[in-house]
Amino acid sequence: MSSDIERFINTINHKPHSDFLFYAGFTPNLSKNIMEKYGFATEEDIVKYFNMFAPVSIRPQQPEITADFSKYFLEVEKPEGSFINSLGVLEIPAKFYHFTGYISPLRNAKSFNDIKNFPFPYTGEFNTSDMKKKVKESHQTGKVSFTWIGHMYEDAWQIRGYEEFLQDIIERPQWVEYILDKLMERNIKIATCAAEAGIDYIATGDDVATQKSLIFSPSMWRRFIKTRWEKIYKEVRKIKPDIQIWYHSDGNITNIINELIDIGVTILNPLQPECMDLLELKKEYGKYLVFDGTIGTQSTMPFGKPEEVKRTIRERKKQIGYDGAFIISPTHILEPEVPIENIEAFFDACRENE
């Protein structure tokens, strides 16, 4: 059996092969159920048992910096289990599986100074001393290395507030530009550190669409979001021209796929079959992109029978993976209603012809 790095190289080079890379993620509740059934001690045991694609996450280290975000939530009731995340967003239990609710620190901002005075993520010097070593070690063990860069639009609205941020796009674009530029600055720092270390691919993205269309107009997306990802990708490619760029967005992003390709995206995730024409997209963009995903988590995985799961994966291999540019995965983390039998069928079908 080929190593992950060998299969990855075949995949990004669009070289036909039968031993596809594949993986799946699980909610904590579902993960616990799988571990109990198989007698596993850790989630890593699940990955190893099913021989999942498991790239090594490598990130630069930043100094320990603590910002006091508590002043943004003085009047907010904080139920047990609440916490302030690294962006300064208060997350409160949503009492529905693993989900949390967001309370944004800048939801009550009254002036541009309120925006400028917020402690945005660190953009100083990072410690990258061991990154090259870790990349080399990952390759020596047959593993692929990647760096998660972060979001921009999603982080921005979580900091500002969802409705507030969308209103700002129309009424206060200066605020939007400032927040996004701060996040872009952070992302460029992390991405260039990754490129200098020789990382195989960077993981990026924003959920910018519903299942019908983009959340905002294409012109707004180009102005506020696309231009900033383009700057990041250009900086990375200056350092490592062959670095792969993985981009995620849920929903129907059909209308911007060609522009994502133009700015450098090479691996697209998750390609939801419930709202996108996979065969048409493969025909139109298959020679430019690796498709990562395509197995429906609103349809096949929770509601199909095991044989239907297997049939779907076999069809995807033929229809999407005929040129090798395909990574098999569900289009989202698998929720508790997905039967374990369907998960087993997923992995059985993925491993066929290895």
C-alpha positions as CSV (number, residue, x, y, z in Angstrom):
1,M,0.0,0.0,0.0
2,S,1.3,3.5,-0.9
3,S,2.1,6.0,1.9
4,D,-0.1,9.1,2.4
5,I,2.6,11.3,0.9
6,E,2.8,9.1,-2.2
7,R,-1.0,9.1,-2.6
8,F,-1.1,12.8,-2.0
9,I,1.5,13.5,-4.8
10,N,-0.5,11.3,-7.2
11,T,-3.7,13.2,-6.2
12,I,-2.4,16.7,-6.6
13,N,-0.7,15.8,-9.9
14,H,-4.0,14.3,-11.2
15,K,-2.4,11.0,-11.7
16,P,-5.0,8.1,-11.9
17,H,-4.7,5.7,-9.0
18,S,-7.1,3.4,-7.1
19,D,-5.8,3.8,-3.5
20,F,-7.6,7.1,-2.8
21,L,-7.0,9.2,0.3
22,F,-10.0,9.3,2.6
23,Y,-11.1,10.5,6.0
24,A,-14.1,11.4,8.1
25,G,-14.6,13.5,11.3
26,F,-17.1,12.9,14.1
27,T,-18.9,14.8,16.7
28,P,-17.7,14.0,20.3
29,N,-20.9,11.9,21.0
30,L,-20.5,9.8,17.8
31,S,-16.8,9.4,18.4
32,K,-17.5,8.1,21.9
33,N,-20.0,5.6,20.5
34,I,-17.4,4.3,17.9
35,M,-14.7,4.0,20.6
36,E,-17.1,2.1,22.8
37,K,-18.1,-0.3,20.1
38,Y,-14.5,-1.1,19.1
39,G,-12.9,-0.8,22.5
40,F,-10.7,2.1,21.5
41,A,-9.0,4.3,24.0
42,T,-8.6,7.5,21.9
43,E,-9.8,9.1,18.7
44,E,-6.4,8.4,17.2
45,D,-7.2,4.7,17.5
46,I,-10.2,5.3,15.1
47,V,-7.9,7.1,12.6
48,K,-5.4,4.3,12.7
49,Y,-7.9,1.4,12.6
50,F,-9.7,2.7,9.5
51,N,-6.4,3.9,7.9
52,M,-7.7,7.4,7.4
53,F,-5.7,10.2,5.7
54,A,-4.2,11.9,8.7
55,P,-1.9,14.8,7.6
56,V,0.4,16.2,10.3
57,S,-0.7,19.6,11.6
58,I,2.3,22.0,12.0
59,R,2.0,25.6,13.1
60,P,4.4,28.3,14.2
61,Q,4.4,29.1,17.9
62,Q,3.5,32.5,19.2
63,P,4.4,34.1,22.5
64,E,2.0,33.7,25.4
65,I,-0.1,36.8,25.1
66,T,-3.2,37.3,27.3
67,A,-5.8,39.9,26.4
68,D,-8.5,40.9,28.8
69,F,-11.7,40.4,26.9
70,S,-13.9,40.2,30.0
71,K,-14.8,43.9,29.8
72,Y,-16.8,43.2,26.6
73,F,-19.2,40.9,28.5
74,L,-19.7,42.5,31.9
75,E,-23.5,42.6,31.5
76,V,-23.8,39.1,29.9
77,E,-25.0,36.1,31.9
78,K,-22.5,33.3,31.5
79,P,-24.0,29.9,32.1
80,E,-21.8,27.0,33.3
81,G,-19.6,25.8,30.5
82,S,-19.1,29.2,28.9
83,F,-15.7,30.4,27.8
84,I,-14.0,33.2,25.9
85,N,-12.1,31.8,22.9
86,S,-8.8,33.1,21.4
87,L,-10.6,35.6,19.2
88,G,-12.3,37.2,22.3
89,V,-15.7,35.7,21.4
90,L,-17.8,34.4,24.3
91,E,-19.1,30.9,23.6
92,I,-22.0,29.6,25.6
93,P,-23.5,26.1,25.6
94,A,-26.2,25.7,23.1
95,K,-27.6,22.6,24.7
96,F,-27.5,20.8,21.4
97,Y,-24.7,18.3,21.0
98,H,-21.3,20.0,20.5
99,F,-22.7,23.4,19.4
100,T,-22.1,26.7,21.2
101,G,-23.7,30.1,20.8
102,Y,-21.5,33.1,20.0
103,I,-21.6,36.5,21.8
104,S,-19.4,38.9,19.9
105,P,-17.1,41.3,21.8
106,L,-17.7,44.2,19.3
107,R,-21.4,43.8,19.0
108,N,-22.0,47.1,20.7
109,A,-19.2,49.1,19.0
110,K,-20.3,52.7,18.5
111,S,-17.3,54.2,16.8
112,F,-14.3,53.4,14.6
113,N,-12.1,53.8,17.7
114,D,-14.0,51.0,19.3
115,I,-12.9,48.8,16.4
116,K,-9.3,50.0,16.4
117,N,-8.9,49.6,20.1
118,F,-9.9,45.9,20.1
119,P,-7.1,43.4,20.8
120,F,-7.0,41.6,17.5
121,P,-5.0,38.3,17.0
122,Y,-1.2,38.4,17.3
123,T,0.8,39.5,14.2
124,G,4.3,39.7,15.6
125,E,7.2,37.3,15.2
126,F,6.5,33.6,15.5
127,N,8.8,30.8,16.6
128,T,9.4,28.6,13.6
129,S,12.5,26.8,14.8
130,D,11.2,23.3,14.7
131,M,8.8,23.5,11.8
132,K,11.2,22.4,9.0
133,K,12.3,19.5,11.2
134,K,8.6,18.4,11.7
135,V,7.9,18.6,8.0
136,K,11.0,16.4,7.3
137,E,9.9,13.9,10.0
138,S,6.4,13.7,8.5
139,H,7.8,12.9,5.1
140,Q,10.1,10.3,6.5
141,T,7.2,8.5,8.0
142,G,5.1,8.8,4.8
143,K,2.8,11.6,6.1
144,V,1.6,14.8,4.6
145,S,2.1,18.1,6.4
146,F,-0.3,21.0,6.5
147,T,-0.9,24.3,8.3
148,W,-4.3,25.6,9.3
149,I,-4.2,29.3,8.5
150,G,-7.5,30.5,9.7
151,H,-10.7,32.2,8.5
152,M,-11.2,35.8,7.6
153,Y,-14.9,36.4,7.0
154,E,-16.0,33.9,9.7
155,D,-13.6,35.3,12.3
156,A,-14.6,38.8,11.4
157,W,-18.3,38.4,11.9
158,Q,-17.7,36.4,15.1
159,I,-15.7,39.3,16.5
160,R,-18.1,42.0,15.3
161,G,-21.5,40.1,15.3
162,Y,-23.2,38.4,12.4
163,E,-25.9,41.0,11.6
164,E,-23.7,43.9,12.6
165,F,-20.9,42.8,10.2
166,L,-23.3,42.4,7.3
167,Q,-24.8,45.8,8.0
168,D,-21.3,47.3,8.2
169,I,-20.5,46.1,4.7
170,I,-23.1,48.5,3.4
171,E,-23.1,51.3,6.0
172,R,-19.5,51.2,7.5
173,P,-17.2,49.6,5.0
174,Q,-14.2,51.2,6.7
175,W,-14.9,49.1,9.8
176,V,-15.1,45.9,7.7
177,E,-11.9,46.7,5.9
178,Y,-10.0,47.3,9.2
179,I,-11.2,44.1,10.8
180,L,-10.4,42.0,7.7
181,D,-7.0,43.6,7.3
182,K,-6.1,42.7,10.8
183,L,-7.1,39.1,10.2
184,M,-5.3,39.0,6.9
185,E,-2.1,40.3,8.5
186,R,-2.3,37.4,11.0
187,N,-3.0,34.9,8.2
188,I,-0.1,36.1,6.0
189,K,2.2,35.7,9.0
190,I,1.2,32.1,9.6
191,A,1.0,31.2,5.9
192,T,4.5,32.5,5.1
193,C,5.9,30.7,8.1
194,A,4.4,27.5,6.7
195,A,5.8,28.1,3.2
196,E,9.3,28.7,4.5
197,A,9.1,25.4,6.5
198,G,8.2,23.5,3.3
199,I,4.6,22.6,4.3
200,D,2.8,20.5,1.7
201,Y,-0.5,22.5,1.8
202,I,-2.2,25.3,3.7
203,A,-5.8,25.0,4.8
204,T,-7.9,28.1,4.4
205,G,-11.5,29.1,3.8
206,D,-14.7,30.8,4.8
207,D,-18.3,29.7,4.7
208,V,-19.6,32.3,2.3
209,A,-22.7,30.7,0.8
210,T,-26.1,29.3,1.7
211,Q,-27.3,26.2,-0.2
212,K,-28.8,28.5,-2.8
213,S,-26.2,31.2,-3.4
214,L,-23.5,33.4,-1.9
215,I,-24.4,35.2,1.3
216,F,-23.6,38.5,-0.3
217,S,-23.2,39.8,-3.8
218,P,-20.3,38.6,-5.9
219,S,-19.0,42.1,-6.1
220,M,-19.0,42.4,-2.3
221,W,-17.2,39.0,-2.0
222,R,-14.6,40.2,-4.5
223,R,-14.0,43.5,-2.7
224,F,-13.8,42.3,0.9
225,I,-12.9,38.6,0.8
226,K,-11.4,37.5,-2.5
227,T,-8.8,40.2,-2.7
228,R,-7.4,39.4,0.8
229,W,-7.1,35.6,0.2
230,E,-5.4,36.5,-3.1
231,K,-2.8,38.5,-1.3
232,I,-2.2,35.7,1.1
233,Y,-1.8,33.1,-1.6
234,K,0.5,35.3,-3.6
235,E,2.8,35.8,-0.6
236,V,2.9,32.0,0.0
237,R,3.6,31.2,-3.6
238,K,6.5,33.7,-3.7
239,I,8.2,31.5,-1.1
240,K,7.0,28.0,-2.2
241,P,5.5,28.0,-5.7
242,D,4.3,24.4,-5.5
243,I,2.5,24.7,-2.2
244,Q,-1.0,23.4,-2.4
245,I,-3.9,25.6,-1.3
246,W,-7.0,23.9,0.2
247,Y,-10.1,26.0,0.4
248,H,-13.3,25.2,2.3
249,S,-16.7,26.8,2.0
250,D,-20.0,25.1,2.7
251,G,-23.0,25.9,0.5
252,N,-23.4,26.6,-3.2
253,I,-20.2,28.4,-4.3
254,T,-20.6,27.4,-8.0
255,N,-20.5,31.0,-9.2
256,I,-17.1,31.8,-7.7
257,I,-15.2,28.5,-8.3
258,N,-13.5,29.9,-11.4
259,E,-12.3,32.9,-9.4
260,L,-10.9,30.7,-6.6
261,I,-8.9,28.9,-9.2
262,D,-7.7,32.2,-10.6
263,I,-6.3,33.2,-7.2
264,G,-4.5,29.9,-6.6
265,V,-6.9,27.4,-4.9
266,T,-5.9,23.8,-5.9
267,I,-8.0,21.7,-3.5
268,L,-11.7,22.5,-3.0
269,N,-13.8,21.2,-0.1
270,P,-16.5,20.0,0.6
271,L,-18.7,20.2,-2.6
272,Q,-22.1,19.4,-1.2
273,P,-24.1,17.1,-3.5
274,E,-27.4,18.4,-2.1
275,C,-26.8,21.8,-3.7
276,M,-24.1,21.5,-6.3
277,D,-23.9,19.6,-9.6
278,L,-20.8,17.5,-9.0
279,L,-20.6,16.1,-12.5
280,E,-20.9,19.4,-14.2
281,L,-18.3,20.9,-11.8
282,K,-15.9,18.1,-12.5
283,K,-16.3,18.6,-16.2
284,E,-15.8,22.3,-15.9
285,Y,-13.0,22.6,-13.3
286,G,-11.7,19.0,-12.8
287,K,-8.4,19.7,-14.6
288,Y,-7.6,22.6,-12.2
289,L,-8.9,21.2,-8.8
290,V,-8.7,18.3,-6.5
291,F,-12.2,17.6,-5.2
292,D,-12.2,16.8,-1.4
293,G,-15.6,15.7,-0.1
294,T,-18.8,15.1,-2.1
295,I,-20.3,12.5,0.3
296,G,-23.5,14.0,1.6
297,T,-24.0,14.5,5.3
298,Q,-27.5,15.7,4.8
299,S,-28.5,12.7,2.7
300,T,-26.3,9.6,2.2
301,M,-24.5,9.3,5.5
302,P,-27.4,9.8,7.9
303,F,-30.3,8.4,5.9
304,G,-28.9,5.9,3.4
305,K,-28.5,2.2,4.0
306,P,-25.0,0.8,4.1
307,E,-25.2,-0.5,0.6
308,E,-26.3,2.9,-0.6
309,V,-23.2,4.4,1.1
310,K,-21.0,2.0,-0.7
311,R,-22.7,2.5,-4.0
312,T,-22.3,6.3,-3.7
313,I,-18.6,6.1,-3.0
314,R,-18.0,3.6,-5.9
315,E,-19.8,6.0,-8.2
316,R,-17.8,9.0,-7.0
317,K,-14.6,7.1,-7.6
318,K,-15.6,6.6,-11.2
319,Q,-17.3,9.9,-11.9
320,I,-15.0,12.2,-9.8
321,G,-11.9,10.3,-9.2
322,Y,-11.1,8.9,-12.7
323,D,-8.2,11.3,-13.0
324,G,-6.9,10.6,-9.4
325,A,-7.7,14.2,-8.3
326,F,-10.1,13.1,-5.5
327,I,-10.0,12.9,-1.7
328,I,-13.0,11.0,-0.3
329,S,-14.7,12.6,2.7
330,P,-18.1,13.5,4.0
331,T,-19.1,17.1,3.4
332,H,-19.1,17.9,7.1
333,I,-18.3,16.3,10.5
334,L,-20.6,13.4,11.0
335,E,-23.4,14.0,13.5
336,P,-24.8,11.5,16.1
337,E,-27.7,10.4,13.9
338,V,-25.3,8.7,11.4
339,P,-25.4,4.9,12.0
340,I,-22.1,3.3,12.8
341,E,-23.0,0.7,10.1
342,N,-22.9,3.5,7.5
343,I,-19.6,4.7,8.8
344,E,-18.2,1.2,8.5
345,A,-19.7,1.0,5.0
346,F,-18.0,4.3,4.1
347,F,-14.6,3.1,5.1
348,D,-15.1,-0.4,3.5
349,A,-15.9,1.2,0.2
350,C,-13.1,3.8,0.4
351,R,-10.6,1.0,1.0
352,E,-11.7,-1.1,-2.0
353,N,-9.0,-1.6,-4.6
354,E,-6.2,-0.3,-2.3
